[in-house]
Amino acid sequence: MPITIIGIPLTVYLPPLYGELGIDLALMGLILLVARFSDVITDPIIGITSDKSITRIGRRKPWLLGGAVPLMAMSYLLLVPPDEVTVVYFTLCVVLTYFVMTTMQIPYISWGAELSGNYNERSRITTTREAFVNTGYLGLFLTMGIAQTFFGKDLRDQLFYVAIAICCATPVLTLLVTSLVPEPKIPAETIQRFSVKQYRDGIRFMMKNGPFIRILIGLTGTVIGTSIDSVVSYFFCQHVLLAEASYNWALVGMMVAAILGLPGWLYLSKKIGKHKTFVCAIFWYVCCAMLMPLLYFLPSDAGTGFIVLQTIKGLCTGAIGAMVFSMAGDAVDIDTLKSGEPRTAFYFSFMGAATKTAAAFASFIGLTAISLFGFDPTLEAGLSPSDGGNTNLALLGIVLLYTVIPCCFYLATLPWVWSYTLTEERQARIRARLDRKATDRNDTKGS
């Protein structure tokens, strides 16, 4: 949970926090974009290294244990900046936080994909993980909502409490997961020594893995849409709806709905398949997002309406992540069958690099676009332009970037996801062949 909790402030709360401290929004978006490009190099390296790690406690657990303390330190430095903050400070904190997250996140996600090879069981695992992720988000938003509503704390104080919570939760949860959750045993003879040729072969296998490429495109599109939504959502609630006090509670409702909705999406995936469930979740998101601008015409009830709509939209958020990572685990089985080597983290590292670069690109688009529309986060919300407030054009830009633009990216993924071909029946045949190979290997070793 701490790995994912820190990801929310990076997209949602850093723009208003550092914007108030004097960092230009467009420059902030450029820094987030450039910082993420480093993941294109570091993610595959970490993925390969994790796949080939042979230790007494497994391939994935050492990475989580080693990254816990650095994650705590970088979370505090990023979320609790000094009063006089510089661009250099912001850049270093973002780059190092991204790197620490990567060292933990790729092994963690890969570990989950390896716990089971069964089509529906894998979905149950990813759904459970999404429930814990959203529980972490719920704790984040509850902390901020209580600090704001009952103690009158501003954004900086709210994020201070979040940083303390991350520092307290990280060691406890890391020790729990590494001590209680088993890691599948991988025969050492199947793990080959790293070589440049092997890396090239891995890329070649990946590019020919049609189901994985479709998943990657689908996930990248939704990440771009979600990230643009996220970087302007606070400004939409604060400056367009004039309902800043409702923002954190709307996100609390969203996370509660995401957790409660997951069993329903899991049931649906068993009936119609994972990729069709993913498509249904996208349509759900788009319908809710396009209703948001109507709240502008209900000024007295805008805050309540935002909480209601955000809660309804939240029903689909967990389903997207659960289905994508479950489908990716199935697609990795194709590579394992063809290559003979388990390279789960290698695949998930490329997913991580692609999606994190997409998220940074989306943040750059969102923050640059609202700057081009003339939006200034330091101006007081609710004032007319003549009184020193933002212009109508600036507010229109926020509305478009919060609703229409993200929906376009979501809808663009549909043709790719709908034509996904790795069904339950095909995946079962792949697993049967993998099991036969494992049996033959054990018989050879025994003889």
N, C-alpha and C positions, 0 to 999 in steps of 0.2 A: 503493500500500500504506500509506504513513503516514497518509493520510486516514482509512482504515478502522481501522488499528491503534489509534488514540487512542479510537475508539468503544467498544472492549471495556472499557478501564478505567472509562469513564463509567458503565457499567451493572454491571460485575462487581466491580471492585476499589474504587471510590470509597466505597460504603457501609461496608465493613469498615475502610478506611483512615481516613476522616474520622469514622466512628463511634468509633474508638479515640481520636481527637483531641478528642472531646467534642461533636460535632455530632449532635443527636438524629435518629434514623432517619426518623421521620415528617416532621420539618421538612426533612430532606434530600430526601425524596420530593416535598414540596410545592415546594421550590426548583427541582428538576429539571423539574417539571411547568410551573411558571410561566415558566421560562427557555425552554422549548420553544414556548410560545405565541407568542413573538416570531417564530418561523419562519413562522407563518401570514402575516405581513406581509413579512418579508425574502425568503423563498424565491421567491415569484412575481416580486418586483422583480428579484432576481438572475437568474432565469430569462429574463425579458423582455429585460433589459439584455444578457445573454449572446447571446440570439438575434439582437439588433440590433447587436451589436458588429461593426464592419467595420474590421479592422486588417490590416497587411501580413502578419502571421503567422497570421491566422485569427480565428474567433469564440471559441474555447474556450481556446487556449493562454495568452493573456494572464492569464486568471484563475488558472490553476495557477501561473504564474510569480510573480504578484503575491501569492499567498496562502502561498507556501512559508515565508518568514521569520516571518510572524505565527503560522503553525501551530507552528513550532519553539518560539517564545517561550511560547505559551499551553500547549503540552504540558508544558514544563518547570515552569511556574508551577503548573499543576493537579496534576501527579503528584509534585512535590517541594515540598509545603507547609512553612511554618515550624512550629516546635514549638508555638507559641501561635497557633492558627488561629482566625479569627472567621467568623461567618456571612456577613459582608459580603465577606470575601476569597473564600470558597467560591462565593458567588453570582456575583461579578464574573468569576471564572475560568471558571465553567461557561457563563455567557452569552456571553462573548467567544470561548471555545473552540467553542461551537456555531456562532457566526456565521462564524468563520474556516473551519470545516469546510464550511459551506454554500457559501461563495464558491468553494470548490474542487470540491466533490463534484458539484454540479448540472452545471456545464460538463463535468466529466470523464465522468459517466454519459451525458450527451447526446451527447458526442463519440463514444462507443462505439456508440450506437444509429444514428449517421449513417454509420458506416464501410461498411455494406452494407445493401441493402434486400431481399436474398434471405432467404426464410423460414428455411432451415436454416443458412445462412451467419451470419445474425444470432445464432442460438443458439450457433454455434461461437465467435463473438466473446465473447458474454456468459459462456459456459462458461470460456473462456480467462481472462477477467477475474476470474471467481470463483476460478480456480486461483491466480492471483497474490494475490488478497485473502486466501485461506486460507493461502498461503505466508507472508504477512505475519503473520497470526495465529499460525502455527506458530513463526515467529521470536520473537514476543512470549512465548509460553508456554514455549518452550525456554529463553529468557533467564531467565525467572522460576524455572523448574524447576531449572536448573543452579545459580542463585544460592542457592536454598533447600536443595537436596540436598547439594551439594558444598562450599558455602561457608557454610552455616548462616545465611544472611541472612533477616531478617524481611521482612514485606510492604513496609515503607517503603523498605528498601534495594533490594528487587527492582524496585519502580516507579522508583527513581532510575536504575537501569540501563536500564529501558525508555525513560525520557525521553531519556537520552543516545543510545540507539539511534535514536530518532525524529529527534533533531536531526542525527545524522550521515547518516541515510538519506534524509531529505527533499530536500535540495538535489541529491544525486546522482541519485535516481530521477526527480525533476521535470525535470531537464535532459535525462535520457535519453529520457523519454517525449515531451517537446516537440520534441526534435530528430530522433527516429527514426520516430515514428508520424505518418503524413500526416493532414491534416485535409481532408475533402471541400470542394471549392470550391462556394460557394453564390452564384448570380448576384445581384449587388447590387440589380437591379431587382425581385427577388421579396421583398426585405426592406423592409417598409413602415415609415414613421415612426410612432413610438408615439403613441397617442391613447387617451383614456378609452373612446371608442366601440369601438376595436379590442380593448381589454382586456375589455370587456363581451361583445363578440362571441366572443372566445376562450373565455370561461367558458361561454357558451351552446353553442358547438360541443362543448366538453368534456362538458357534462352530457348531451348527446344522443349521445355516443360510448359506446354500450352496452358493447362489449368493454373499453374503458379503465376504465369504472366498475366492471366486474366484477373486473378485475385489481386496482384500487385497494382494493376491499373485501377481496379475498383476501389481498393483501399486508398490509393493516392488521391483519387478524385474526391472521396469523402473527407479525407484529411484536409485537403485544400479548402473545401467548403466549410468544414467545421472550424478551421483556424481563422478564416476571414470573419466568420460569425463571432468567434471568441474575442478577437482583438477589438471589435467595435461594440460588443454587447453591453459593456458597462456604460459607454458613452450614449448608447441608444436609450438605456433606462434612465440615465441621469439627465441628459440634455433634450431628448425628444419627448419622452413620456413624463419627465419631471418627477420621477418616482424612484430616486436613488435608494431610499430606505427599503424598497421592496426587492432590490436586486439579489442580495444574499439569500433571502427567504425563498425567492423564486428558484434559485439553484438548489436549495435544500429540497424543495418539492420535486425538482427535476431528478435528483439522485434517489429519493424515496421511490418515485415512479419507476426509475430504471431498475432498481432492485426488485420491486414487486412484479415488474413486467417480464423479467427473465424466464421464469418457469413457463409462461405462455409461449414465448418465442421458441424455447427448447422443444415444447410439445409440437409446435407448428413445424419445426425443422424435421421432426421425425415423420411427419405426415406428408410434407410436400418437398422436402430436401433443403439443404442449407442455402444454396444459392437463391432459390425462390424466396426463402425467408428473408434473406438479405435485401432482395428487391422490395419486398413488402415494407421493410423497415425504412428504406429510402423514401418511398411514397408517403409514409406516415410523417417523416421529418418535413418533407416539402409542403405538405398540406398545412401543418402547424406553423411553419415559418411564414408562409404567405398570408396568414391571418394576422400576424403581428402588427402591420401598419394600421390596421383598423382601430387599434387601441388609442391612436392619436386623437381620434374623434370622440373618445370617451374620457375626457380629462379628469373628471372626478373619480372614475373607477379604473384609471389606467394602471395603477399599481396592483390592484387586486386582479385585474385581467391579465397582467403580465405574469403574475404568479400562477394563475390557472393555466394559461397557454403553455408556459414553460414546463409546468408539471406534466401536461398531456404530451408535449414533445419529448419529455424525458423517457416515456415508455419505450421509445425505440432506440435510445442511445446505447444501452448495454447489448442489444441484439446485434448491432453492426460489428462491434469488436468481437463478440463471442463467435459469430458465424465466420468472420474473416480468418481468425486465427485457427479455428477448427478446420476450415477448408485448406489453409496453408499446410497444416500438419499432414492432411491427406495427400496433398500434392508432393510433399517432401518424400513420401513413401515411394513415389515413382522414381525419384533420383536414387534412393537407397537400393531399389531393385536393380536399376541399370548399372550403377557404379559399384555396388557391393560394399559401400562405406557409409555409415551414418553421419550425415552432414547437416543436421538440423539447424545448428546455430549459424552455419554458413548461409543458409537460405534466409533465416530470420534476420541476420545482419544486413542483408541486402534489402529486405523489407523495411528494416529500421532506418537504413540510410536513405532510402527513397522517400519514406513517409516523413521523416524528420526534415529532409531538405524541402519537401513539398510544404510542410507546415511553416518553415521559415520563409519560403517564397510567398506563401499566402499572407503571413504577417507583414512582410514587406509590401505586398500589394495593398493590404488593408490600411496600414499606417500611412503609406505614401499617398494613397487615394484620398483619405480624409483630409490630409494636408493640402492636396491639390484643390479639394472642394472649399478650402479656406477655414477648416475647423481648427479652433484653438482650445485645448483642454483647460487652459488656465482661466478662461472667461467664465463668469458666473452663469449657471444654468437658469433659464427662464426669462432672461433679459432680452429685450428687443435689440436689433443691431444699433439703433440710434442711442440706446442706453448702455452700450458697451457689451452686448451679447453676440453670440454667433449668428451668422446670416442664415436665411432660409435655405440657401443653396448648400451651405455646410450641413445643415440638419437633413436635407434631402439625400445628400451623399451618404450619411450614416444609415439612413433607412434602406437605401439600395444595397449597401454593403452588408447589412445585417440580414436581409431577406432575399432579394432577387439574385444577387451574384452567387451566394453560396448554393442556392437551389439549382442554378445552372450547372455547377460543377457536380452536384449530386446526380442530377438527371443524366449527365454525360457518361456516367459509369454504367448505366443500365444495359446497353447492348453488350458490353463485355461480360458483365456478370451473368446475364440471362443465358448466354451461350456457353457457360461453364459446363464441362462434360463429365466431370469426375463424380458420378453418382454413387450411391451406397453399394449397388451391386458390383460396379467396376472396382471400387475401393476394396471390397471384400475379396475379390479375386487377386488383387495385388498383395493383400496381407497374407492370403493363403500361400502364394508363391514365396513370400519372404519367410514365412514359417517353415516351409519345406527346405529352403536354403539353410536356415538355422539348424534344422534337424540333421541335415546332411553334414554340416560342419561339425556338429557335436559327435556324430557317428564316426567321422573321419578322425577326430581328435581321440576318441575312445579306442579306436583300433590301432 
